[in-house]
């Protein structure tokens, strides 16, 4: 490696070390949070008071809006999030979490809550691919995932939010390990107002 390349790499490393990260700011806030005992209003146990689980999207607009629009406080429900609030297969993490919530934590009702203007509605692997290459994912790795792991379908979004809610509800209701007495209902929440619309 040429000397100027070494200097360039060295400068990048030093810059990264000196650049504050958001996680560092969070850690500083966390220390103050604990020291001031600001956690006390949130003390509860692991069992959801309302025996409810909510499967929803990880969209940042829902972080505070969704629990407030549903009237949920800390300890009321198990909130399970992923991109889109989807169930992609009978062994994915959303189903696993729901099974734990049902059998270990006493959940007997499930709300599937998608939302308006969801980014997952239009996402696709073809859009991600150039960004992956730019960020250093090797072309041969992507080729292997395309050939052997069906990455195109795995990272494909949905194109009809109502239909996606119905498919997700059906995936939970018809799962062989989900008991038939568990109530499962589907909704779309307005990402601005928090209004719920039930999808049947």
N, C-alpha and C positions, 0 to 999 in steps of 0.2 A: 504494500500500500504506500502511495506517495506521501511525502511529508505534509503537503497541504491538505490531503484527505484526512490524515490523522488529526491535524489541528481542527479541521471542520467537525469531525466526530467528537473531539474533546470539548469543543465549544457548545455543541448540542447537548452533551451530557451535563455540562456545568449549568447551562440555561435551564434544563429540566429540573436540576436540583434546586435552583434558586426560584423557580416559578411556583408560587403557592397553588396548591390543588384544592378543589372544593371539599374533598374529603378531610383535609387538614382543618378547614374552617368548621366543618361539622364536628370534628373531634373536639375542637376548642369550645364550641357551643355545648356539646354533650357534657364536658367537665363542669361547666357552670350550671347546667340543668340538674345534674346529680347533686352537686354541692348545695344548691339552693332547695333541694328536695321538691322540685317542681313535678316530680313523678307521682306524688302522693294521690292526686285526684284520679289517677289512672290505674291504681292497684285493683286487680281482680284475679280470678283464677282462669284456668284454661278452658273451662266449659262454657259454651255460649248460652247466655241467659235466655235468649229467645229460641234456642234450639234450631237456629237458622244458618244456612250457608248461602253465600252470594258468589256466583261465578261471574266475573266481569272483566273489563278491559283494564290494561295498565295505564291508559291515557291519563296524563297529568291533570286534565280538567276535572277528573272524577275523584282525585285524591281526597279532597274535603267535601266536594259537592255531593257525591253519592251517599256517604253515610248520613249527612245532614238531611238530604232529601228523603231518605228512608227512615229517618228518626232513630238512627242507630248510634249508640254510645259505645265506648270502649268496654269490651266484654260481652256485648249483645250477640254478635254473630261472627262466623268464620268467613272472611272475605278472601276469595281466591282469585288471583289476577294473572292474566297472560295477555299476549298481543291479540286483541279481538274478543277475548272471553270465550274462546273456542274449546271444543273437544275434538282433537284431530284423530285419535285412535282409542281403542278400548284399553290401552295400557299407558296413555300419556299422563303427565303429571297432574292435570286438572282432575281426571277421574281418580287417580291415586289419592289426591287430597280430599276429594269428596267422600271416598270410602273411609278414610281415616276419620273425617268429621262425623260420618254416620255411625260407624261401629265403635269408635273410641270415645267420641265426644258428645254423642246423644243427639245429633242433628236429625230432624224429621221433616224439614221443609227446605227446598232449594229454590232460589231465585236465579235464573239466568238473565243477566242484564247487559245487553249491548247498548250502544249509544249512537246518537246522531253524528254525522260527519266523522266517522271513525276512519283513521288512517289505514287500518287493516283492510278496509273495503276496496282499496285499489292497489295494495302493495303486490309486488311480484319479484321473483328471483331475477328476472332479466334486468330489472332496475337496480337490484342490489349488486349484481355481478361486477360491473365496472368499479363500484366503490370498494368491493372486496379486493379486487386486483390492485387498486390504488393504495389500499391499506396494508398490502404485503402478503395477502393470501396467494399461495403459489398456484399458477394455472393448472399444474398437474393434479393438485389437490382438488380444485374445483371440477376438473374433468372426471376424477374418480367419484366425487359426490354426485355428479350428474348421471354417471353411468350406473353406479351401484346403489346409491342411497336416495334416488328420486328427489333431489334437493329442490327441483322446480316445483313439484306439488307441495312439498313440505313448507316452502316459503311463499306459496301463493296465497293471496288474500281471498276475500269473498266479494261478490259484486251485488248482492241483494241482502240488505241488513235484516229485513223481516224473515226471509227464507233462512238466513244463517241462524237466527234465534230458534226457528222451528227445528232445524237440523241439530242444533246443540241440545235443545230440550229432549228431542227424540233419542239422541246418543246417550243421555243420562237415564231416561226412563227405560230404555230397552237394554241397558247394560246388564249382563247376566249376574253381576255381583251386587247390583243396587236393589234393595228390597222393594217390593211392589207397594208397600204402605207409605213410602216416602213421597211427599207432594213435590212436584217439579213444575214450575210455571216460568214463562218467558216474557221479557219486557224489553222495550227500548226506552232509555232515559235521554231526555233532551240535554245536550252537553252545556247549554247555557242556563236554562230555567230549572232543570232537575225534574221536570214533569215526566211521569212514567206512563207509558202506553203499553197495555198488555197485548201480546201477540199470541193468537190462538190458531 
